[in-house]
Amino acid sequence: MNLHNIIKTTFTSIVLSIFLIGCGGPQKNVAQEEGKSNEFIYAKDGRLFFPNGEEVALWGVNLQPALSWEYNSLFKLVGAPMDSDTLKLATDLSLDEIEKMDCDLVRVHLTPSDFTNDKGELVETFYLDQLDYMVAEAAKRGMYVYITFLNSNMGFDINVEDPHAHTPTFVENSYLKGKTRKELLLNKELIEKSKVYLKALLDRKNPYTSKSYKETSAIAVWEIVNEPIYYSYKEIKETPYFSQYTTWLTEQKLKDNKENYFKFRHDKVLNYIDGMYDVIRETGAVQPVVWNCNWHRMITKHKDVFDAVAESKVEVVSFCNYPGQSVCKKPYTKNPEDLSNYDFTSFFTDAYQQDDWYNWALTPKFMKKAKVAYEFEIFYNQSGYLYPAQAAFFRAMGVQMATMWHYSMPRYAPYRNGSHHLSLTCTPHKAASYAVAGEVFRSMPLYHKYDVKKAVENTTDHFMYSFKKDLSIYSDKDNYFYSGDVAQNVDPQPSKDVKHVLGYGSSEVVKYEGKGVYRLDIADQEINLYIAPNAFELKPLWGKDWLVGLVTDLDTKSSHPMTIQLDKWNADNSKVVKIENGKEQKVKLTSKNGISFDATPGNYKVMKTAGLSK
């Protein structure tokens, strides 16, 4: 069992034990700066560590059932009712799918207007309940949760007439209604009410766990603001906050100019970050705190902001990564194009080497901060190699947590396409590569020397990814994952003692002619097999249809030949059953060549028959 699986299994056992005995909270509250093992992830010397002292490496997705935006712009447009059972089922199915891809982290960024009043206090709403539920269910599966407290302006409803038409926020009198992220850092009233909100959420007892949020060890980190935005020198003059600047100038005995405005902005950002950090710590919450550094090139007009972040108390910084976003004509939502065959070598070269891209993260002052990728995606891209290439880049940058934006939940996934679309069932080639990428991410050393010449073509003892072959593979003692057909004797080879196989297409281990991802979990006497539906693309997955008609047809009825070829497993000593509605139905084997049968999508068990009566 690899380190990831050891950590995941141990963590699952701890969480389930807490659930079963009804334990109210952590037994220890060891300060993070002491760097001691406890039951929480902690930060020390610019790195994140699991409670057992191992370095953190978590791979996952953004999952957003707690956002009104998610319902209004996705669920609503496919006719899903706005009720608790619908979204909870969608959450369960989504967690099941991403668990099959070996994800162990979900990020959720929150819009307080969904569940706060005009004072910043929590209001019991549909969306707050969804957040409680998702945190609890992720923990049950051994997954960590990454929570971002503050976002605004996500109350829009996407439709074909006007993709950016605004709809009312869920709580009409929320303190953030009509406010922008630029105001969050300067509006004194918003700042104080945001502190009320942070305290209330951290102290909130989750009814599904009987523990407060701050006591929940399954919560990995707290991020203060999602993609904070800052007033420019020109913009500040047109706002009510200009008086703050002029007062500061008087106090500092300085003249009004752009250079001095940046000094003012630096001080405001630093004071805001440290003020929010202190609020989090005053509640007793010990999880590391993150400040969001946005997208690449953000630093070009915000060096003062980045200096403030580096000087601040937060232990972690985050950034996003979207290869392809700048390739399409603007606005990209109206000018999509298939970028699956685009060579991103120059993107990763610039990303690693240019100060105004991501190289700032490797400077001495930021080496004191741990790094996470809060969002990323392979833009308008359904390739089988680019996620693993991103994972290798992330590790070179020191990234210890990475969450794709954002996972397409099963209820609407068949109707979705566009720039951001990942689904185990609807994008199988891409999903298999996501699983490969997770293993690449967890296996690579932090801050490894990045070879830009191997940005999109790379082969090591344990993995390969290739732009030319549109293929990626990962192999170690326990795992063998691949994103497409693997020709015979292509390295890396599967282990003879492989325990987990996830694939799309065929390899030396599994021959399959269907069009869905499959996963095998192999024990001594039993194999659990999952086969996803056959996915047929009715419209381009990179298109701009946005839930207007079916994009992907998921076929659960058609059968295709499957052959499993593993040492010690054959037609003479094994039987196959399909599990439907909790009942087992024996499957006829079609050949003596390995374990061969006609497979329809679903769940199966392959069992050794030695010692069993026929």
Sequence and secondary structure as in RCSB ss.txt:
>XXXX:A:sequence
MNLHNIIKTTFTSIVLSIFLIGCGGPQKNVAQEEGKSNEFIYAKDGRLFFPNGEEVALWGVNLQPALSWEYNSLF
KLVGAPMDSDTLKLATDLSLDEIEKMDCDLVRVHLTPSDFTNDKGELVETFYLDQLDYMVAEAAKRGMYVYITFL
NSNMGFDINVEDPHAHTPTFVENSYLKGKTRKELLLNKELIEKSKVYLKALLDRKNPYTSKSYKETSAIAVWEIV
NEPIYYSYKEIKETPYFSQYTTWLTEQKLKDNKENYFKFRHDKVLNYIDGMYDVIRETGAVQPVVWNCNWHRMIT
KHKDVFDAVAESKVEVVSFCNYPGQSVCKKPYTKNPEDLSNYDFTSFFTDAYQQDDWYNWALTPKFMKKAKVAYE
FEIFYNQSGYLYPAQAAFFRAMGVQMATMWHYSMPRYAPYRNGSHHLSLTCTPHKAASYAVAGEVFRSMPLYHKY
DVKKAVENTTDHFMYSFKKDLSIYSDKDNYFYSGDVAQNVDPQPSKDVKHVLGYGSSEVVKYEGKGVYRLDIADQ
EINLYIAPNAFELKPLWGKDWLVGLVTDLDTKSSHPMTIQLDKWNADNSKVVKIENGKEQKVKLTSKNGISFDAT
PGNYKVMKTAGLSK
>XXXX:A:secstr
  HHHHHHHHHHHHHHHHHHHT  S S    GGGT   SS EEETTEEE TTS B  EEEEE  TT HHHIIIII
GGGT  S HHHHHHHHHHHHHHHHHTT  EEEEE  GGGTB TTS B   HHHHHHHHHHHHHHHTT EEEEEEE
  S  EE  SS TTEE   SSTT TTTT  HHHHTT HHHHHHHHHHHHHHHH EETTTTEESTT TTEEEEEEE
SS     HHHHTTSTTHHHHHHHHHHHT   SHHHHHHHHHHHHHHHHHHHHHHHHHTT  S EEEE  STTGGG
G HHHHHHHHHSS SEEEEEE TTTTTS SSGGGS    TT   HHHHHHHHH TTTTGGGGSTTTTTSEEEEEE
E  TT   SSHHHHHHHHHHHTTEEEEEES    TTTGGG  SSS   TTTSHHHHHHHHHHHHHHHHS TT   
 GGGSSEEE SSEEEETTTTEEEEE SSEEEESS   TT SS   TT  EEEESS  SSEEE SSS EEEEE SS
EEEEEE  EEEESS TTSS  SSS SEEEESS  EEEEE  TT  TTTEEEEEEETTEEEEE   BTTTEEEEE 
SEEEEEEE TT   
